[in-house]
Amino acid sequence: MDYEPTQDLNLTAGDLFPDKKPPDAAWADHPELPVALPDLDTPVVEEPTEALAVVAPRKSAVPQPGKDHQAAVVLHARVVTGCGGGPEKTILRSPRFADTTRYKMAAAYLYPQGDPGMCVIRESAKQLGCPLYEIAEAHALDHHAVDAMAVLCRDLKVDIWHSHDYKTNVLGRLIRRYHPMKLVTTAHGFTRETWRTRLYYHVDNLAMLGYDQVIAVSPPLVKHCAYHGVNPERLTYIPNAIDAAEYTRTRPPAQAKSAMGLPANRFAIGVIGRLSIEKGVDRAIRMMTNLIKTHPQTELHLIGDGPQRKELEALAKQLGVAGSIRWWGWQTDARPIYEMLDTLLLPSRTEGLPNVVLEAMAMGVPVAATNVGGVSDLLDHGGCGVILEDDEDTWANQIAPLLSTPDLHHSYTDQAEQRVRDAFSFENRMQKVMGVYDRVLGRNVNDTAAAAPPSTQARLAA
């Protein structure tokens, strides 16, 4: 599926619903929405408004229902702020690895109006060949944006709605009242650090109960979903995966450090992720106070941005380690960072199955990570990396051997690279996901091994 440049469709609510006010969430009272989206090759000439902005791929780049009666249309739905996160790495690569004779895929993103982070996602979608629809929200409860999403589902004749967060889980159930479609969701992980995220957590748990299939990316998430009432027959464990060809080392760490302006004799520990409380970056900063006592040439590299940036900078100054920390901000391509690292540190308080660990393993970077989500399984229960203890005071001692013992370093990286290629390839993941789609559509497939769900006992025991 070739991707073509996008064009802006600056639509107001009046463009979508010229004869009446937009319908509310009760689509059962509106068997037909007044109009569909305009032809995607014909731009709408309107003055820009703050009510609603929709960006869509050109028609030739999107799934074309009806041209192949065997190919069902899958719409990946996501709500995002900023530049997104781990789920984008999965969503935007999915069309490239799908069997297009069976499934045509596109992505639809709701995002806050004016958020510059959407530019990064848009460019990633273009590079990865994922047709992308963008719907800007004036506020969190913008029903015009929701109505536009409903029109989009009808316009594309969506067969499967695949959601990736609490809000699109709710939207899927609402929109199905207007447009019949199967519902699939991926549980990427949960956080309950604030009253708002605790509310979202409970809403998410309730919304998933009405889904035809729930995909959990780690064994703990499988148990979580089952505990909260998801029917085990509708629950499947499919871990995240990466395209290993994208994450192949091109130069040794010394050369990579030189290219990034770093002295070759510095030990570089990296944390890659959003600067928010659930990612535990504060724990990495506190760890540095102990590590630099025995390894003063160590530097902590923080790659990412987020709401905790100023708070974390203040913490580093307070602890006297600011001079040993480099702040890189958001990086569109983190591969040059991986190449210069001596260790990837994942200090997270909660995770699903972190893509950054997979990426580091594929690029030959040793990993030290907290035992959250699917990390233990990823690291083969310690065979491919260091699983950190709960006591943060022990972390420096656990990480130090990675910096000073070359044989241990190479043992971890060799096993980790092989494990990624054997167990976490994107090709294998997509075969399993398409097997889930086959089941919800009631299709018979030749590859029954790929399509059959794991037994309930095996999933919950994992």
N, C-alpha and C positions, 0 to 999 in steps of 0.2 A: 504494500500500500504506500504509494508515494505521497509525500506531504508537499503541499503547495503553500505559498505565502498567505497569511491571513489578511482579512480586511475588516475594518471596523464597521459595525452596524449600530449607530447611535440611536437606540429606540427608546421612546417614552412609553408609559402605560397606554397612552392614546393610540400609539402605533399598533400595539398588540390587541387592544380592545376598543375599537373606534366607536362602537354603538352603545356601550354601557360601561359601567364601572367594572373593573376586573373582578372575577369571581373570588370568593374567599376559599378557605380550605375545604369547604363542603362541596367537592366536585361532583358528588352524587346528584346534586341538584342541577348540574350543568352538563348534560350528556354530550354536548358539543361546545367547545370553546369557540368564540366568534371567528377568529382567524388563525391561520398557522403563521410560522415565521416567514418573512419574505423570502423570495428566491435567493439562494446564497451567492449567486453570481451577479446579483443586481444590487448595488449599494443603495441604501436609503439616504436621501439628501435631507438632512434635518440639522437644525442647530443643536449642538451638544447640550444635554440636560444633566441634572444631577439625579434624575429619577431612576434611570436604569440604563446601563450600557451593556451591550452584548457583542462579543467578538466571536466569529465563527470561521472555520476553515471554508475554503471554496468547495463547491459541491463535488468536484472531481476527486477531492481528497478525503471525503467522508464515506462511511458505509452507505451503500446504495441498496436498500431493501427492494426485493422484487427481481433483481437481476440474477440472483442465484437462490432458488427457493430453499436450498439446503443450508444456506449460510444465515444463521441467526445473528441479530444485532445485539451487542453487549455495550452498555453505557456505564463506564466507570464514573461514579459521582463522588465529589470530594468538596469539602469546605476548607479553605486555607487562609491563613494570614501570613504575611511576609513571604519568604522564599520557599516555604514548605519544609518537608523533612524526608524521613525514610520512606513513607508510602509513595512519594512521587517517583522514587527510583524503581518501584515495582509497577505502578500504574502506567507510566509513560513508556516503559519497555514492553509491556504486554502485547500490543498489536504486532510488534515485530516478530514475536515468537509464536504467535497464534497460527493455527491452520485456517487460512482464510476461506477454504472451501466449506468449513464448518462454522466459523465465527468471524464476524466483522466487528471491530472494536473502535470506540472513540472514548474520549474523556470529557466530562463537563465539570467545571470548577465554579463554585460560588466564592466570591472574595470581596473584602471591603472596598468600596469605591475609592479610587485614588491610591490604592496600596501599590507602591512601586515594586514590591516583591514579585508581583505577577509577571513582570517582564522577564525575570529569570526562569520561571516555569514555562512561559511561552517559548523562550529560546530553546529550552531543553526539549520541549515537545517537538519543535521543528527539527532539531538535530536527530531525535530518536524516531521520527516518522509517526508520531501519534497525533491523529486529528483531535484538536482541542477546541471545545466551546467554553467561553468565559462569560459569566453573568455577574455583574457588579451589583453589590447590595448597598443601598443607601444606609441601612442600619441592620442590626441582627435579626429583626423580625419583619423584614421587607417582603410583604406578600406579593408585590409585583415581581420580584425575582423568583419567588417560588412558582408563580403562575407561568413565567417564562420557561422554567425548567419543565413544567408539565407540558407546555406546547412543544418543547424540544423533543420530549419522549414520543409524543404523537407524531411529530413531523418525521422523525427517524424510524418510526415503527419499532421502537425498542422492545426486544423480546426478554432481555435480562437486565435488570438494574443491579449493578454491583457497587455497593456503597463501602466507604472506608472510614467513617467516623460517626459520632453520635447523631449529628444533625442530619446527614444524608440517610442514616438509618430511619429516622423519623419521616423524612421527606418521601422516602421510598414507599412507606406504608400509606401515606396520604395520597400520593400521586397514583398509586395502583387503584384507588377508588375511581379515578377518571380513565386511566389507560391500563388495561390488563397486561400484566407482565410478571415474570418470575423475579423473586427477590433473593439476592445473594449478598452477603456482607463478609468483609474480612476484619477480624478483631486483631488490631495491631498492638494493643496494649492500653492500659488504663492508668490514670493518675488521679489522686485524690488530695492534692496538696492544699487546695483552697476550697472555700465553701462553694464557689462557682464550679470548679472541676468535680467536686463531690456530687453536685446536682447533675452535671452532665453524665457522670459515671452511672448514676441510678437510672437516668433517662435512657442511656444506651442499653443497659441490661434489660429494660422493659421492651424497648423497640426491637431488639434482636429476637424476641420470642415469636414474633410474627413472620420471621424470615424462613424461606424454603430451605436455605442452606447457610450455615455459618462456618467460615474458614478461620481457624485459629493458627497463628504463626509460631506458637511454642506450646510445649506440653503443659506448662502452668496455665496458659490461657485456655486450653482445652478443658482443664479441670474447673477453671473459673466459670466458663460459659455453662458447663453442665451443672455446676452448683447453683447457678442463678436461673436454672429452669429450661435451658435450651435442650430440646429433645436430642439424645445422643445419636439417633438415626439421622439427624440433620446437622451433625457436627463432624467436621473433618480437620485433621491436622495436616497443614501444608506449610512447611517453613519457608521463610524468605529465601531468596537465591540471588545470585549475581551472574552476569555474563563475564566469565573469567577472562575472556579475550580482551575486555576493556581494562582489566586490572592486571597487567603484566609489567613487571619491573623493567625499566629501560636503562638504569644506571645504578651503581652501588651507592650506599648512603654518603660516602665521602664526597663523591662528585655532586650528588644532589644538594648536599649542604653548601658546597662551594657555589653552586648555581643560585642558591637562595641567599647568599651573602653571610653564611654562618661558618665559624671556624670548624675545621674537621675534628678537633679534639673535644668538642662539646657533646655531651650526651643529651639527645633531644627526646623528650617525652611529650606526646601529643594527646590532647583531648579534642575530639572533633564532634561538634553537636551544638544544639541550641543552648544559649546561656540562660537557663531557667532552672528552677529549684529541683525538678525531678531528675535532671541530668547530673546533679551532684558535683558541679565544678568547684564549689566551695571546699569539698572534701579533698580534691586534688591540690588545691592551694595550701590547705593545712598540712597535707602530706609532705609538701616541699620543705616545710620547716624542719622536718626530720631528715629528709633525704640529702639535702645539701650539706648537712653536718659531716657526712661520710663521703659524699660525692659532690664536692663544691662546683665541679664543671657541668653540673646538670642544669638544663633549662626546661621549663614547662612552656609548651606552645599551645595556645588556646585558639582553635579555629572554629569560628561561628559567632553569632551575635544573638542578642535576646534581651529580655526585660531585666535581667540581673547584672548587666554589664557594669554599671556604676557601683553597685553594691559589691561586686567581686573585686573591682579595682581598689575600692576602699579597704576590703579585707586584706588584700595583698600588701598594701602599704602598712596597715596596722600590724601585720605579722612580720614585716621586715623582709619580704621575699619578692617585692615588686621588681627588683633588678634582675631576678632570675626568671621572669615571665615575659613572654612575647604574645601580643594580641594581634591576631591576623584578621579578625573579622570574618564575614561571610566569604567563602571561596566557591566560585562556580565549579571549578575543577580542583578537587583535593588531591589528585594523584601526585603532583610534584611534592606536596606536603608528606604524603605517605612515604615517598622514596627517601626523604631526609630523616625520617624518624627512626630512633633506636628502639622505641617501645610505644605502642598505642595503649593509653590508659582509658578505661571505661569506668568512671566512678558513679554510675547512675544509681538512683534509688529505686527506679522502676523502669522496665523495658518490656517489649514484646520479644522480638528476635532482631537485635540491632544489625543493620546493614553495615555500619562502620567496622564492626568486628569481622564480618565476612570479607570486606574489602581489604582490610589490613592483612588478614590471613592469606588472601590471594596474592598480595604484593610482597609477601615475605617479611612482614613486620611482626615481631613478637607482641603478644597481647597480654595485658593484665587487666582483669575485669571483675566487677562485683558479681556475685551469684544471684542475678536477677533474670526474670523471664526465661528465655531459652539459651542463656549464655553457657551454662554447664554442658548442655548438649552440643552446642557449637564447638566448644573447646574440648570435646571428647572427655569430659569430666576431669580435665587437667592434663590430658595427654598432649594437647596442642597449645597450651598457654597457661598462665597463672590465674587461678580463681582466688580472688582476694577474700580474706576473712572479714567478718562483720566489724571487727574492731579496727577502726581507721588507724590507730596507733601502730599497728603491725604492718601497714602497707609498705612503708619505706624498706623494711627488712625483706619483704617478699619480692619487691621490685628490684632491689639492688643486684641480685645475681644476674638478672637479664643484662645489666649494664657492664658487668665485670667478668662474666663467664662465657666466652665465645662458643664453647661446645654446647652449652645449654641453649644459647640463642639459636644456633643452627638446628638443634634437635627439634625445638618448637616450630621453627619456620618451615622446615622440610615436611613435617607431619601435617602442619596446618594447610600448606598449599595443596597437598594431595587430598586432604579431607574436603576442601572446598570443591575441587574438581569431581570427586566421587559422589558427594552427597548433596551439594547445594548448587547445582547448575540450573540456569534459568530454563533451559530446554526441558529438563525433567519436571520442574515446577509447573510449567505451562501445560504439560501433558496431564498432570494431576488436576489442575484448575479446569481444563476443558472436560475432564471426566466428571467434575462436579456439575458443570453446565449441562452435560449430557443427561445426568440424572434428573435435574430439575425440569428438563424439557421432555423427559421420558424417552430419550433416544436410545436406540440399540447401537453399540459400537463394537468394532471387531476386537479392539484391544481391551478385553475385559479386565485384565490385570491392572491397567492404568486407570480404568474407569471405576472399578469397584472400591467402595469406601473401606477403610480399615475397620476391623471389628471394634465394637464399643469397648470391649475389655482391653484391646491393645492400645487404643487411643488414650483411655483414662489411666492406664498403667504406665504409659510412656513418661 
